[in-house]
C-alpha cells in the first residue's frame, strides 16, 4: 500500500507543513469554537491577524458557519483598519496574541 501525504499549506516562517487532514481538523475545531462563542449564520467575524495559517483556519471556519469575514491585516494603515471596523458591522473579533492590543484600541475607539 502506498500512502501519499499531500501538503496543502506551509508556514513560511517556521516551515511547519499542513496536510488536508491537519487543515480539516483545525477548521472543524475553530468552527466549533466560534459556534460555542455564539457566532451564527450571517454574523460578521472580524479577524485581526498577520498572514499565517491561523488566518486561513479562521476564514474557512467562519465560512463553514455561514459567517462572513472582515479581514484586518496587521500591515494595514490606521485609516484602512478604521475603515474595516466602521463598515463591516462586525459581531465578533478573532485575533492573535500579538494583535490583541491593536484590536483592543480600535474597538475601544469605535464602541465608546
Backbone as JSON, one array per atom type, in Angstrom:
{
  "sequence": "XXXXXXXXXXXXXXXXXXXXXXXXXXXXXXXXXXXXXXXXXXXXXXXXXXXXXXXXXXXXXXXXXXXXXXXXXXXXXXXXXXXXXXXXXXXXXXXXXXXXXXXXXXXXXXXX",
  "N": [[0.84, -1.17, 0.0], [0.54, 2.2, -0.84], [1.14, 5.2, 0.73], [0.17, 8.43, 0.44], [1.05, 11.62, 1.29], [-0.33, 14.67, 1.12], [0.78, 17.83, 1.03], [-0.74, 20.79, 1.81], [-0.46, 23.33, 2.75], [2.11, 25.49, 3.83], [3.84, 26.9, 6.5], [5.53, 29.74, 6.07], [7.28, 31.03, 7.81], [8.04, 29.24, 9.85], [8.29, 26.8, 8.62], [6.57, 24.78, 9.16], [4.37, 22.21, 8.13], [1.19, 21.49, 6.65], [-1.26, 19.05, 6.17], [-4.14, 17.97, 4.2], [-5.78, 16.72, 6.08], [-4.83, 17.84, 8.5], [-5.55, 20.54, 8.12], [-8.34, 20.27, 7.85], [-9.03, 19.25, 10.41], [-8.2, 21.4, 12.08], [-9.83, 23.46, 11.12], [-12.4, 22.47, 11.68], [-12.3, 22.35, 14.51], [-11.96, 25.08, 15.08], [-14.28, 26.17, 13.92], [-16.2, 24.98, 15.53], [-15.52, 26.18, 17.97], [-16.1, 28.9, 17.38], [-18.84, 28.67, 17.06], [-19.61, 27.9, 19.67], [-19.03, 30.27, 20.93], [-21.1, 31.81, 20.14], [-21.31, 32.7, 17.53], [-23.16, 32.91, 14.63], [-24.91, 32.02, 11.56], [-24.53, 34.55, 9.19], [-23.5, 36.44, 10.98], [-20.92, 38.8, 11.19], [-17.53, 38.12, 11.31], [-14.74, 39.6, 12.54], [-11.38, 39.56, 11.71], [-8.34, 40.08, 13.07], [-5.27, 39.7, 12.09], [-1.96, 38.61, 11.22], [-0.62, 37.57, 8.0], [-0.98, 34.23, 7.96], [-1.11, 30.68, 8.72], [-3.08, 30.39, 10.64], [-4.89, 32.46, 10.1], [-6.04, 31.49, 7.74], [-7.32, 29.2, 8.75], [-9.25, 30.37, 10.44], [-10.72, 31.86, 8.57], [-11.79, 29.8, 6.89], [-13.23, 28.37, 8.82], [-15.16, 30.23, 9.69], [-16.55, 30.51, 7.29], [-17.62, 27.93, 7.12], [-19.5, 28.09, 9.13], [-21.22, 29.88, 8.03], [-20.67, 32.53, 8.35], [-19.61, 35.68, 7.37], [-16.3, 37.08, 6.77], [-14.48, 39.86, 7.98], [-11.58, 41.13, 7.19], [-8.68, 42.3, 8.8], [-5.58, 43.13, 8.23], [-2.38, 42.99, 9.76], [-0.62, 44.63, 8.5], [-2.04, 46.73, 7.52], [-2.77, 50.23, 7.19], [-3.56, 52.75, 9.68], [-5.82, 54.14, 8.8], [-6.93, 52.36, 6.9], [-7.53, 50.15, 8.54], [-9.37, 51.33, 10.28], [-11.44, 51.91, 8.51], [-12.37, 49.32, 7.84], [-13.29, 48.48, 10.36], [-15.37, 50.35, 10.8], [-17.13, 49.93, 8.62], [-17.79, 47.22, 8.49], [-19.7, 46.05, 10.23], [-19.29, 44.24, 12.31], [-19.58, 41.34, 14.45], [-18.15, 39.64, 16.1], [-14.73, 39.32, 17.2], [-11.71, 37.93, 16.14], [-8.41, 37.32, 16.98], [-4.79, 37.35, 16.98], [-2.33, 36.65, 19.53], [-0.34, 38.59, 19.36], [-1.65, 40.72, 18.21], [-3.58, 41.66, 19.92], [-3.54, 44.05, 21.51], [-3.63, 46.09, 19.54], [-6.09, 45.49, 18.29], [-7.79, 45.85, 20.48], [-7.53, 48.61, 21.01], [-8.62, 49.74, 18.67], [-11.27, 48.8, 18.84], [-12.13, 49.92, 21.28], [-12.01, 52.62, 20.59], [-14.1, 52.81, 18.72], [-16.38, 51.69, 19.82], [-16.97, 53.05, 22.11]],
  "CA": [[0.0, 0.0, 0.0], [1.27, 3.45, -0.92], [0.49, 6.3, 1.46], [0.58, 9.71, -0.14], [0.71, 12.77, 2.11], [-0.37, 15.85, 0.28], [0.96, 19.05, 1.79], [-1.55, 21.84, 1.19], [-0.07, 24.64, 3.24], [3.39, 25.53, 4.55], [4.1, 28.14, 7.21], [6.8, 30.25, 5.56], [8.16, 31.48, 8.89], [8.55, 28.13, 10.66], [8.46, 25.6, 7.83], [5.56, 23.8, 9.56], [3.57, 21.81, 6.99], [-0.16, 21.05, 6.97], [-1.92, 18.2, 5.19], [-5.58, 18.19, 4.16], [-6.34, 16.28, 7.36], [-4.49, 18.86, 9.5], [-6.38, 21.73, 7.87], [-9.72, 19.91, 8.17], [-9.17, 19.17, 11.88], [-8.09, 22.75, 12.65], [-11.02, 24.24, 10.73], [-13.55, 21.95, 12.44], [-12.16, 22.81, 15.9], [-12.17, 26.53, 15.1], [-15.71, 26.39, 13.64], [-16.91, 24.6, 16.75], [-15.27, 27.24, 18.96], [-16.88, 30.08, 17.0], [-20.24, 28.36, 17.35], [-19.78, 27.95, 21.13], [-18.96, 31.68, 21.31], [-22.33, 32.48, 19.73], [-21.28, 33.14, 16.13], [-24.11, 32.15, 13.83], [-25.0, 32.38, 10.14], [-24.75, 35.96, 8.92], [-22.71, 37.3, 11.87], [-19.61, 39.13, 10.62], [-16.39, 37.86, 12.18], [-13.58, 40.42, 12.18], [-10.14, 38.84, 12.01], [-7.12, 40.89, 13.14], [-4.19, 38.72, 12.11], [-0.98, 38.68, 10.13], [-0.76, 36.46, 7.05], [-0.49, 32.99, 8.57], [-2.03, 29.55, 8.59], [-4.2, 30.62, 11.54], [-5.87, 33.27, 9.39], [-6.74, 30.6, 6.82], [-8.2, 28.35, 9.54], [-10.39, 31.19, 10.88], [-11.51, 32.17, 7.38], [-12.55, 28.62, 6.49], [-14.17, 28.04, 9.9], [-16.28, 31.18, 9.62], [-17.33, 30.13, 6.12], [-18.37, 26.72, 7.47], [-20.62, 28.52, 9.97], [-22.04, 30.84, 7.3], [-20.36, 33.87, 8.84], [-18.6, 36.35, 6.54], [-15.09, 37.59, 7.45], [-13.94, 41.2, 7.71], [-10.17, 40.93, 7.48], [-7.81, 43.44, 9.07], [-4.22, 42.63, 8.24], [-1.51, 43.8, 10.62], [0.13, 45.58, 7.69], [-2.92, 47.83, 7.13], [-2.56, 51.52, 7.85], [-4.62, 53.06, 10.63], [-7.03, 54.5, 8.03], [-7.51, 51.14, 6.33], [-8.11, 49.38, 9.64], [-10.54, 52.07, 10.74], [-12.5, 51.74, 7.52], [-12.92, 47.98, 8.01], [-14.05, 48.47, 11.62], [-16.59, 51.14, 10.66], [-18.04, 49.46, 7.57], [-18.03, 45.77, 8.46], [-20.83, 45.58, 11.03], [-18.78, 43.04, 12.96], [-20.25, 40.74, 15.62], [-17.1, 39.04, 16.93], [-13.36, 39.57, 16.75], [-10.71, 36.89, 16.36], [-7.1, 37.94, 16.79], [-3.64, 36.62, 17.51], [-1.82, 37.24, 20.77], [0.44, 39.78, 19.03], [-2.51, 41.79, 17.73], [-4.62, 41.96, 20.91], [-3.52, 45.46, 21.89], [-4.09, 46.87, 18.39], [-7.53, 45.23, 18.14], [-8.47, 46.46, 21.63], [-7.54, 50.05, 20.84], [-9.6, 50.06, 17.64], [-12.62, 48.53, 19.35], [-12.43, 50.94, 22.29], [-12.25, 53.89, 19.9], [-15.33, 52.83, 17.95], [-17.53, 51.25, 20.6], [-17.26, 54.09, 23.11]],
  "C": [[0.89, 1.24, 0.0], [0.49, 4.53, -0.2], [1.04, 7.6, 0.9], [0.11, 10.85, 0.77], [0.77, 14.0, 1.23], [-0.28, 17.08, 1.18], [0.19, 20.16, 1.09], [-1.17, 23.24, 1.64], [1.23, 24.53, 4.02], [3.51, 26.9, 5.21], [5.48, 28.62, 6.8], [7.78, 30.66, 6.63], [8.82, 30.3, 9.61], [8.83, 26.87, 9.85], [7.45, 24.51, 8.18], [4.65, 23.51, 8.36], [2.22, 21.25, 7.45], [-0.72, 20.21, 5.83], [-3.4, 18.57, 5.14], [-6.22, 17.82, 5.49], [-6.06, 17.31, 8.46], [-5.39, 20.08, 9.36], [-7.83, 21.44, 8.26], [-9.95, 19.87, 9.68], [-9.14, 20.56, 12.52], [-9.33, 23.58, 12.34], [-12.24, 23.77, 11.52], [-13.5, 22.4, 13.91], [-12.46, 24.31, 16.02], [-13.64, 26.86, 14.86], [-16.55, 26.05, 14.87], [-16.75, 25.66, 17.84], [-16.05, 28.5, 18.65], [-18.35, 29.88, 17.33], [-20.52, 28.44, 18.86], [-19.74, 29.39, 21.65], [-20.18, 32.49, 20.83], [-22.34, 33.0, 18.31], [-22.23, 32.26, 15.34], [-24.15, 32.69, 12.4], [-25.33, 33.87, 10.0], [-23.99, 36.92, 9.83], [-21.34, 37.56, 11.24], [-18.53, 38.91, 11.68], [-15.23, 38.71, 11.69], [-12.33, 39.68, 12.61], [-8.96, 39.8, 11.92], [-5.96, 39.9, 13.19], [-3.2, 38.99, 10.99], [-1.26, 37.53, 9.16], [-0.15, 35.21, 7.68], [-1.51, 31.88, 8.34], [-3.25, 29.75, 9.5], [-5.3, 31.46, 10.89], [-6.71, 32.4, 8.45], [-7.73, 29.72, 7.59], [-9.44, 29.13, 9.99], [-11.31, 31.51, 9.7], [-12.38, 30.98, 6.99], [-13.58, 28.23, 7.55], [-15.39, 28.95, 9.88], [-17.17, 30.84, 8.43], [-18.17, 28.89, 6.39], [-19.61, 27.07, 8.3], [-21.53, 29.52, 9.27], [-21.82, 32.27, 7.73], [-19.32, 34.51, 7.93], [-17.45, 36.89, 7.4], [-14.83, 39.03, 7.02], [-12.48, 41.13, 8.13], [-9.45, 42.25, 7.72], [-6.41, 42.88, 9.22], [-3.36, 43.56, 9.08], [-0.67, 44.79, 9.81], [-0.74, 46.73, 7.2], [-2.52, 49.11, 7.84], [-3.7, 51.74, 8.84], [-5.93, 53.4, 9.91], [-7.71, 53.28, 7.45], [-8.18, 50.29, 7.4], [-9.39, 50.02, 10.14], [-11.71, 51.88, 9.8], [-13.16, 50.37, 7.65], [-13.79, 47.92, 9.26], [-15.38, 49.2, 11.45], [-17.6, 50.53, 9.69], [-18.47, 48.01, 7.69], [-19.27, 45.31, 9.21], [-20.49, 44.32, 11.8], [-19.58, 42.63, 14.2], [-19.21, 40.24, 16.62], [-15.74, 39.36, 16.33], [-12.49, 38.37, 17.11], [-9.37, 37.53, 16.08], [-6.0, 37.04, 17.33], [-3.15, 37.34, 18.76], [-1.05, 38.53, 20.49], [-0.44, 40.98, 18.69], [-3.56, 42.24, 18.75], [-4.66, 43.45, 21.26], [-4.06, 46.34, 20.77], [-5.6, 46.72, 18.22], [-8.31, 45.92, 19.26], [-8.59, 47.96, 21.46], [-8.58, 50.44, 19.8], [-11.03, 49.9, 18.14], [-13.02, 49.58, 20.38], [-12.75, 52.26, 21.63], [-13.62, 53.94, 19.25], [-16.55, 52.36, 18.71], [-17.94, 52.33, 21.59], [-17.78, 55.36, 22.48]]
}
